[in-house]
Amino acid sequence: MGCTSCTTSTNGQPRGCRNNGTCGSDGCNKLTVFDWLSNMSLPGNMEPFKGVEIRFKNGRKHFYQNSETLSISIGDVVATEASSGHDIGIVTLTGELVRIQMKKKKENTKINELQKIYRKATQKDIDMWQKVRANENEIQKRSREIAMHLNLKMKISDIEYQGDGSKAIFYYTAEERVDFRQLIKDFARAFNTRIEMKQIGFRQEAARLGGIGSCGRELCCSTWLTDFRSVKTSAARYQQLSLNPQKLAGQCGKLKCCLNYELDTYLEALEEFPKINIKLSTEKGIASCQKIDIFKGMLWYAYENGGMNWHKLSVEKANNIITINKKGQKVISLEEYVEEEQLPDINIFSNVVGQDSLTRFDEPKYKRNNRHNKNRNRNKFRNKKQNA
């Protein structure tokens, strides 16, 4: 999705724009929307929609109105209305598709109630914007030191400056309620700007920071996932996964979002399986389910007094036994319904070279030793004869 000039350089930044995902073409951003209406012209009696979608740091997007009817295109840097002063953002979407996006995100489509776009950003606005963004890492480090000095149980994960530098938003995570009244005073005294504290969840923190998952790819929440649905431990149970928190938890410490991806397929496959708590009645005894294999469509049953002797049944045969039990009848035994596994005839070992005998070195070694001893005795006899 990156632009053609975003090849990686030696320092890890894109070689072309060097902005790490905030380039003018907006092709590097995870929340980029393809404008499939850009090549279509509006009817003659219809005015273009004045709403504009603008992106800020870390994928934060808002909708504004182009009240001045400025000539704006995707990728332009504009100055927008803010609570105090103005903010700087990048245009990501214009035209009729903005109306569709607003309906999709359940935003108010009344264009007059939206905040305004002041102008296209001048070079002075862009220089100020880049200056305050360059100081965010240093201020984040200093803010964490201040929070630790006040013994607050919170983690400041990110900082976002307003485009004109008049306000700074501190994003933090905390498990309990935090009293940061004194913290705001210390921040305002140290950074000389308006302070806004915004608490985010652990999933949102992982999406903002990014990282590599256990699958070896970038986190879904930081690349393409926009909505965070709740993940329950029942999703792991339906997929026959071991309830190991170290394997099921993601970088955010919560259950991985990918547990929901294939859950519907597993639930659809489990509709044919009998319930695990249903026991099979046989003349030999009562059998309970021990294990299921969704991919092979097999179940393993064991008699309650049979120990560890498991009997492998198919889904169809297990359902047949349950149907017979519902009629008040019992089957003779599970052994009559066991699926016999036919292994293919595979030649595991073959003596191709002919040198795999355990005694292949015995005879040559014996002959070699006899020959060596004969030569040795012959040499001793010659030496004695010469000395005599």
N, C-alpha and C positions, 0 to 999 in steps of 0.2 A: 504493500500500500504506500510505500515511500515514494517520493518524487525521484526523478531520474538523476538528480545531482546529489542525492543523499548516500553516497558511498562512504564506507567507514574509513576514517583516517587513523593515524597512529595513536592518538590520544583517546580514541573511543567515540569521538563526536562525529556527526556527519560531515563529510568533506565539503559539501556544497554550502548549505545554509548555516551549519554549525549551531543550530538552535535546539537539537535533541527533541524533535517532535513538535516544535512550535513554528515551523517554517511557513512562509507565505502561501504556498500551495495547499497547506493543510492536509497533505496526503499521509503524513506520519501519525496523525492523531487516531486514537482508538475509537473515538465516537464520531468519525467522519461519516456524513450522510451523502450518498451519491445523488446528485440532482438530476434525476431522469426526465425532468420537465424543462431543462435548460434549452433544449433545441426546439421546443414547441412554442409557437406564438399564440398569444391570447386572442379571443374574439375581438372584433372591432369595438363593440359597445361595453367592454369590460376593462376596468382599471386594474393595474397591477397591485398586488397585495403589498401594503407598506410595512409589514412586519419583517424583522430581520433577526436571525439567530446568530448570537455572538458567543464565542468561547473565550474563557479566561484560563487561569493556571489549573493544571491537573484535571482537565476535562470538564470544569464547571461551565455550564452553559445557561444563558438567559435570553429572553426574547425582548426586543426593543422595537420602537416605532420610528420609522424614517419620516418624521413630520416635515422636514425641510426638503424632501424629495431629492436627496443627494444621489449622485451617480456612484453607487456602491456595488462592488462585485466581490465574489468569494476570494478571501485572502487579504483584503484591505484591513489596515489597522485604523481603528476609529476610536474617538473619545466619546464615552457614553455618560449618561446621567447617573449619579450615585447619591447616597444619603447626604454626604458632604463632599463637595468638590466634584471631581470627575474620575472615571476609571478608564483604562485602556484595554481593549480586547481585539480579537481577530474575527472577522466576519466568516462564518462557516456555511451559511445558507441564506438565500434570498428567494423572493418570488412566491408563487402559489404553494410550493412545497412546505413553506414555513407554517401555513395554516394547518396543513395535515399533521405536521409535527406537534403543533400546539394542541390539537385535538387528541393526538395519541398520548401525550403527556398530561392531558386533562388540565391544560392551562386556560386562562380566560382569553377568549378570542376577540374580545372588544379591544380594538387597536388603540382607542383613545385613552385607555386606562394603563397602557404600558409606559415605561420610562422612555425617554427620548435619546436619540443619537445627536450629539452636538455637532460634530464635524469629523472630517478625516484627520487623523493624528498628524501633527506637524513634526518636524525633526526635533524640536525642543521637547515635545511630549514623549517621543520615542526614546530620546536620550535620558530623560528623567525616569521613564519606566524601566529601562535596562539598568540604570544605576541602582534603583531600590531593589530590583530583583537580584542583583549581584551581591547585595548585603544580607540576603535572607539566611544563608547558611551560617554566617558568623553570628547573627542575631539569634538564630535557633540554638546554637551552642551556648550562648550567654544566658538565654532565657531558661534553659534546663538547669544551669548552675544556680540561678536565682530560685527556681522551684525546689531544688534539692536543699538549698540553704533554709527554706521555710518549712522543710519536712512535709511537703505535700505529696500524697500518694497519687500522682498523675504522671503522664508521659506526654510531652509536647512532641508531636510527630511531624508537624509541618507548619510553615508560616507563609502567608500570602499578603503581600503589600498591595494596597490600592495603587492605581496607575500614577496618581499625582503624589504619592508618598504621604498623604495626610492620615491614613489609617492602616493598621496592621491587624490581620486576623490570625489568631493562634489556634490551631487545631490540636486537640488533645484527647487522650483516652484515659478513662479511669473506671475502676470497678465500683467505687463508692462515690457518694456525693462529696464534692470538694468545695471548700470555702476559699475562694481566690480573691477576696476583696483586697487583702493586703498585697497579693501578687500583682493585681492590676495597677495599684499605686506604684509599686516598685518598677514595673515595666514602663509605665508612663514617665517616670523620673529618669530611667536609664536610657530609653529609646526616643524620648521627646516626640511622641506621636499618640494619636488616639488608639486605644486598645479594644479589641473585640475578641472574646473567648468563645469558641464553638466546639462543643463536644461531639465526637464522631464515634462510631462503633469500631470494633476490631476488624470487621470485614472491610469497612471503608478505609481504615488505616492501611491495610495490606494492599488495597486497590490503588491508593495514592502513592505508596512507596514502591510497589512492584517487587519482583523477585522471580526465582526459578522454583518450580514445584518439583515434587518427587518424580513426576513423569519426565522431567528433563526439559520441559518447555516453560515459557513465561506463564505467569499466573493468569487464569482466565479473567479474573476480576480486573486486572490491570491492562488487558489487551482488548477484549471484546464484550465481556459480560457487563451489562448495565443495570440489571435488577437483581437483587439479592433475595432469593426465596429461602424460607426456613428449611433446614435439613435435619431430619430426625434419625434416631438410631434404628428405627424400624426399616429405613431404607437399606441399611447394611444387613439387617436380618433377612429381608426378602431376597437379597442377592447372595446369601450364604457366605457372608464375609465374617471373619473373626472380629469380635468387638475389642480390637486393640487400639487404644487411643493414640498411640504413637504413629500408627499407620493410617488411621482414619482422619486425623486432625491435619488441617492445613497450616500454612504459615501464620494465619491469624489466630490459631489456637482453637478454632471452631471446626465442626465437621466439614469436610471438603464439599464444595458445591457440585463437583462432578459425580457425587453419589446419586444425584437426581437425574442425570442424563439418561441412563438406561433403565431407570426404575419402572417406567411404564411398560417397557418390553418384558421385564421380569414378571410384573403383575399379570400381564396378558398370558404369559406362558404358564404361570401358576394356576390359572383358572381350570386347566385340565387335571391338575394334580389333586388328589384327595387331601383333606386337612390332616395335619400331622398328629393332632390329638385323637383322631379316630383309630380305634384298635380293631384288629381283625380277630374274629372268633373262629377257632378251629377245634376239631376233636382232640388234637394234641395239646391244645392250650391257647391262651390268649397271646397275640403278638402285637407289639407296638412299634411305631416307626422310629428308626434310629438315625437315618440320613437320607437325603434326597440329592439327586443330580439333575439339575434343570436342563443342562445341555444334552445329556444322553436320554433323558426321560425315564430315569430309573429311581426306584425306592428300595431301601434296605430295611427289612423287618427282622425282629428277633423275638423269640418266646420270652415271656417274663421269667420263666424258670429255666431258660435254655442257656443262660450265660452269654458268652460272646459269639455264639454261632449266628451269624447274620445271613439272611436269605434275600437274594436279589430278585425283585419283581419289577415288571414294567408298569407303566401308568394304567394301561388298559386292563391288565390282569388284576391289579390292586382295586380298581373300580368295580370289576366283576365280583370280587370277593365281598366288597362292601355291599353291593346290590343283593347278593345272596344272603348276607347277614341281616339286611333290613327285612327280608321275608321271614325271618325267624329260623333260618337254617344255618348249619355250620358246614364248612368244607372239611375234608379229611385232614389235610396238612398243607403247609406252605411248600413242602418239597415238590408237590405236583405242579406248582405254578412257577417254580424257579426258572429264571432265564439262564440257560447254559451259554456260557461265553466261549465261542469258537475262535481259538487263536490261529492265525495263519501260519502255515509251515514255513518258518524262516530258518535257513541254515546259519546258525549263529557262528559256528567255527568250521573252518575247512583247512586241511593241511595242504596248502598250495605249493610251498617251496619244498617240503619234504625234510625239513631240518628241525622239526618241532618235537622229536623224540627226547625223552629225558635222559636216555643213555647214549646219545649220539656222540658225546665226547669221551666216553669210557675207553673204547677200543683204540682209537688213534693215540690217546694219552698213554695207554699201556704199551703199545708198540714203540712209541717214541722213547719211553723210559728204558725199555730193554735195549734199544739201539744205542742210547746214550751210555748205558752201563757197559756194553760190549766195547764201544770205542774207548771208554775210559780204562778198562782192564787191558786192552791191547796197548795203549800208550804207556801204562805202567810197566808192562812186560818188556817193551822196547827200551825204556829208560834203564831198567835193571840190567838188561843184556849189554847195553853200551857201557854202563859203569863197571861191569865185571871185566 
